[in-house]
Amino acid sequence: MKKIGSIVLFTCIAVILVSCGGDGDLSSSTSSSASGTFTATGVMSSPRSMPTANLLIDGRVLVAGGAVSETVTVASADLYNPTTRTFSAARSMSVARVAAASARLVDGRILVVGGQGVDYIAVASVEIYNPSSDTWSFTGTMSTPRVNSTATLLNNGKVLVVGGYSIDDNSFPLASAELYDPTTSTFSPTGSLSTGRRNQTATLLNNGKVLIAGGYNGTTVDAPEIYDPTTGTFSATGSMGTPRRYPTANLLLDGKVLIAGGYDANFKALASATLYNAQSGTFSNTGSMLNAIGRQTGTLLIGGKVLIAGGYDGVNAFSAAELYDPSTAIFSATGSMTVPRWRHVEARLLNGDVLIAGGKDDVAALASAEIYTK
């Protein structure tokens, strides 16, 4: 049975806001430093590598799908309750999916698109989760199957789905993109990328446009592009200077985008980071991470710093975490996670804490989760 993708795989990079509650599991283990603490929290009903994770309006977090192993994909889902700090089983999707993309719609429903199914072949089907009824339903089908694509909620309420690959991980990455309209439950084509890619980042800018950066199409790419919803077209923007596959991307409070880590064209993990200025359309170097990693998570904290957690250097999974301070352009160490993780997901809690869930250590997929407290 074929593995999903190559050495390193899709990371969910979106920042998700949820509410936070009580102390929860008093028996959980803790790893701390002067600047932050990770504490083990509830356990999911299944190990999940490369699931999706989305905030619900009521403050819970939906974690859906993922892989139990390199040959087993699941359709099940879990709901994290920040008040009790526990997970409970949610209704399962109709289709097992790993490395799918997701977005929360304006009305609070969760859109999950594509991914690889039980046979590790890409799927074009799309499902929507309704939190009020704990049900999934099929909605419009994409024009092509997509794995490792991105899904971005636009200011007009539509969802932009970009890139990925079809069929299996030997197929050429896609340059096409499409828009999901929740008012009609349909997908329609929009402009195409100049450079097809998967494993890229997608960041909604303050001006309503979307920055697409990095990725892989047989080699690691640089080639950032900007999607303009008013024209439905992509256009080139400034070069990052370094090709990046599986970096993290976070919109900072000043409107710049921090893109950190990932893997270069030789599949070597990177410690470097760069800042995108939407006004000038250019990138500039900033401080480097303490560890060269890809497949980490990046979370914008309430105060404006960015939490980088876990990752993979091509040999080992990391439990280390660090903070990027935009005011000094410096990364510094913070408390380590309770276990090493990559292929995991993250969610920022309304009180500023961060939920880290699932992923994989050096050996197997994980069902555990933990909370970062600054």
Sequence and secondary structure as in RCSB ss.txt:
>XXXX:A:sequence
MKKIGSIVLFTCIAVILVSCGGDGDLSSSTSSSASGTFTATGVMSSPRSMPTANLLIDGRVLVAGGAVSETVTVA
SADLYNPTTRTFSAARSMSVARVAAASARLVDGRILVVGGQGVDYIAVASVEIYNPSSDTWSFTGTMSTPRVNST
ATLLNNGKVLVVGGYSIDDNSFPLASAELYDPTTSTFSPTGSLSTGRRNQTATLLNNGKVLIAGGYNGTTVDAPE
IYDPTTGTFSATGSMGTPRRYPTANLLLDGKVLIAGGYDANFKALASATLYNAQSGTFSNTGSMLNAIGRQTGTL
LIGGKVLIAGGYDGVNAFSAAELYDPSTAIFSATGSMTVPRWRHVEARLLNGDVLIAGGKDDVAALASAEIYTK
>XXXX:A:secstr
   SSSSS        EE       TT  EEEETTEEEEE    SS  BS EEEE TTS EEEE  EEETTEE  
 EEEEETTTTEEEEE   SS  BS EEEE TTS EEEE  B TTS B   EEEEETTTTEEEE    SS  BS E
EEE TTS EEEE  BSSSTTS B   EEEEETTTTEEEEE   SS  BS EEEE TTS EEEE  BSSSB    E
EEETTTTEEEE    SS  BS EEEE TTS EEEE  B TTS B   EEEEETTTTEEEEE   SS  BS EEEE
 TTS EEEE  B SS BB  EEEEETTTTEEEEE   SS BBS EEEEETTS EEEE  B SSSB   EEEEE 
